[in-house]
Amino acid sequence: MRFFWVACFNLLLTTAWAQDSWTWPKETIDELSFSEPLPGTGGNLAAMPPRNKRKDAGLRILTEVGYQIGVGEIRASRAKFNFVPTYQFNYHYMLGVGIGFRHYVESKRVATPVFLHFRSIPNEDKISGFFGISAGYSFTDLKGVMVSATAGARFKLEQRKALFVGIGYEAQVAEGFYNLGAAEISVGFVF
């Protein structure tokens, strides 16, 4: 029975659209016309690239530096550096695989995590927020799983360049049982 009603509805729509007498009123067409061309198109709508194919999509490099203050079971503060080649799918989403460097200030030990990084930017304003999350594993002095989340502000500098300032938290389970969690402040640059 459901198929019968769907077929009737489809027939009704097809018949209504196929009639030559059905047209848009002239007033409606006049309201739809543009008095000025869209920016960057020169009046040619075909020249405007699709939203997901603009210049902001493609390979990008994200670099971050920061300082992390230990707040876990073992309060180990550290300096942070990340290098993340990413792919920006559209203006809002970036995904990449990165490598980091953590220098533990008190113990002089080093962690070098390899991680997957995701970053989301909610809007295209010159100044907007962002959210990033990373998960990976450190293979050097302090071996273990690392997970971090960061949120903050993004400042657009040019078409493919931006500055990120954020705060966040990084958790590391080192050598199987120590929680080396840390609150962080970081500054990043994308180009």
matplotlib code that plots the C-alpha trace (Angstrom):
import matplotlib.pyplot as plt

x = [0.0, 2.9, 4.4, 1.0, 0.9, 4.6, 3.9, 0.8, 2.8, 5.6, 3.2, 1.5, 4.9, 6.1, 2.8, 2.9, 6.5, 5.9, 3.1, 4.1, 1.7, 3.5, 6.1, 7.6, 5.9, 8.1, 8.2, 9.9, 12.5, 13.3, 13.8, 16.3, 18.5, 21.7, 22.4, 26.2, 28.3, 29.5, 33.0, 35.8, 33.6, 33.6, 29.9, 30.4, 28.9, 30.6, 34.0, 33.2, 34.8, 32.7, 32.9, 34.8, 37.3, 38.6, 42.2, 42.0, 41.7, 44.9, 48.1, 49.2, 51.9, 51.0, 53.8, 53.2, 55.3, 54.1, 54.7, 52.9, 52.5, 52.4, 49.1, 49.1, 50.2, 53.8, 53.9, 56.3, 56.4, 57.7, 58.4, 56.4, 57.0, 54.8, 55.3, 52.1, 51.7, 47.9, 45.4, 42.7, 39.5, 37.6, 37.8, 36.5, 38.4, 42.1, 43.6, 47.2, 49.9, 52.5, 55.6, 56.2, 59.0, 58.5, 61.5, 60.8, 62.3, 63.1, 64.2, 65.8, 64.0, 62.5, 59.3, 58.8, 55.2, 53.9, 50.2, 47.1, 45.8, 42.3, 41.4, 38.0, 37.4, 33.7, 33.6, 35.5, 35.8, 39.2, 39.2, 37.4, 37.7, 39.1, 39.2, 41.9, 42.5, 45.5, 46.2, 49.4, 52.3, 55.7, 58.7, 61.6, 62.6, 59.1, 57.2, 53.5, 50.1, 49.5, 46.1, 45.6, 42.8, 43.2, 40.8, 41.4, 41.5, 42.5, 43.7, 43.6, 46.7, 46.4, 44.6, 46.6, 48.2, 46.8, 48.0, 46.5, 46.7, 45.2, 44.9, 44.5, 45.3, 47.6, 47.6, 50.4, 50.4, 54.1, 55.8, 52.4, 51.1, 52.3, 49.8, 52.0, 49.0, 49.7, 47.7, 49.2, 49.3, 50.5, 51.0, 50.8, 51.2, 49.7, 51.0]
y = [0.0, 2.4, 1.8, 2.8, 6.2, 6.9, 6.2, 8.4, 11.3, 10.9, 10.9, 14.1, 15.9, 14.7, 15.9, 19.3, 20.0, 18.8, 21.3, 24.2, 26.5, 26.3, 29.1, 31.4, 34.7, 37.6, 39.4, 36.3, 36.1, 39.8, 39.3, 36.4, 38.5, 40.0, 43.7, 43.1, 40.1, 37.8, 38.6, 36.8, 35.7, 38.7, 38.2, 34.6, 32.1, 29.3, 30.8, 30.4, 27.1, 24.7, 25.2, 22.0, 22.6, 26.0, 26.9, 26.0, 22.3, 20.4, 19.5, 21.7, 21.7, 22.4, 23.2, 23.8, 24.8, 24.9, 24.3, 21.6, 21.8, 18.4, 17.6, 13.8, 11.2, 12.3, 16.1, 16.2, 19.5, 19.6, 21.6, 20.6, 20.6, 19.0, 18.7, 17.5, 17.2, 17.4, 17.2, 19.9, 18.4, 21.7, 24.8, 23.1, 19.8, 18.8, 15.3, 14.3, 12.1, 13.9, 13.5, 15.3, 16.0, 16.4, 17.4, 16.7, 19.6, 18.0, 14.5, 15.5, 12.6, 12.7, 11.4, 11.3, 10.5, 9.6, 10.4, 10.9, 14.5, 15.9, 19.6, 21.3, 24.9, 25.9, 29.0, 31.0, 34.3, 36.0, 35.1, 31.9, 29.0, 25.6, 22.1, 19.6, 16.0, 13.7, 10.1, 8.2, 6.4, 7.5, 5.2, 6.8, 7.2, 7.4, 4.8, 4.8, 5.9, 9.7, 11.4, 15.2, 17.7, 21.4, 24.2, 27.9, 30.7, 30.6, 33.9, 33.7, 35.5, 34.8, 32.3, 29.3, 30.5, 30.7, 31.2, 29.0, 29.8, 27.1, 25.5, 21.8, 18.7, 15.8, 12.4, 9.9, 6.5, 5.9, 2.5, 0.9, 2.6, 6.2, 8.9, 11.9, 14.2, 17.9, 21.1, 22.9, 26.2, 26.1, 28.3, 26.8, 27.9, 26.4, 27.0]
z = [0.0, 0.8, -2.6, -4.2, -2.4, -3.2, -6.9, -6.9, -5.2, -7.7, -10.6, -9.3, -9.0, -12.4, -14.0, -12.3, -13.4, -17.0, -17.7, -20.0, -18.2, -14.9, -14.6, -12.1, -11.7, -13.1, -9.7, -8.2, -10.9, -10.5, -6.7, -7.4, -9.8, -8.4, -8.7, -8.1, -9.0, -6.3, -5.0, -6.9, -9.8, -12.1, -12.6, -13.9, -11.4, -13.2, -12.2, -8.5, -7.2, -5.3, -1.5, -0.8, -3.7, -2.6, -2.0, 1.8, 0.9, 0.5, 2.3, 5.2, 7.8, 11.5, 13.9, 17.7, 20.6, 24.2, 27.9, 29.9, 33.7, 35.3, 37.2, 37.1, 39.6, 38.9, 38.4, 35.5, 33.6, 30.1, 27.0, 23.9, 20.2, 17.5, 13.7, 11.9, 8.2, 7.7, 5.0, 5.2, 3.7, 3.7, 5.7, 8.9, 9.2, 9.3, 9.8, 10.0, 11.4, 13.5, 15.6, 18.8, 21.2, 25.0, 27.2, 30.9, 32.8, 36.1, 35.0, 31.7, 30.0, 26.6, 25.0, 21.2, 20.5, 17.0, 16.8, 14.8, 15.0, 14.2, 14.3, 13.8, 13.0, 13.3, 11.1, 8.5, 10.4, 10.7, 14.4, 15.4, 17.8, 17.2, 18.8, 18.4, 19.6, 19.3, 20.2, 19.8, 21.4, 22.6, 21.7, 23.5, 27.2, 28.5, 26.5, 26.6, 25.2, 24.9, 24.4, 24.3, 23.7, 22.9, 22.4, 21.7, 19.2, 15.5, 13.8, 10.0, 8.6, 4.9, 2.6, 3.7, 6.9, 10.5, 14.0, 16.8, 20.5, 22.8, 26.2, 26.8, 28.6, 27.7, 29.4, 29.1, 30.6, 30.8, 31.3, 31.8, 35.0, 35.6, 34.7, 33.5, 32.9, 32.2, 31.6, 28.6, 26.8, 23.2, 20.1, 16.6, 13.1, 9.9, 6.5]

ax = plt.figure().add_subplot(projection="3d")
ax.plot(x, y, z, "-o")
ax.set_aspect("equal")
plt.show()
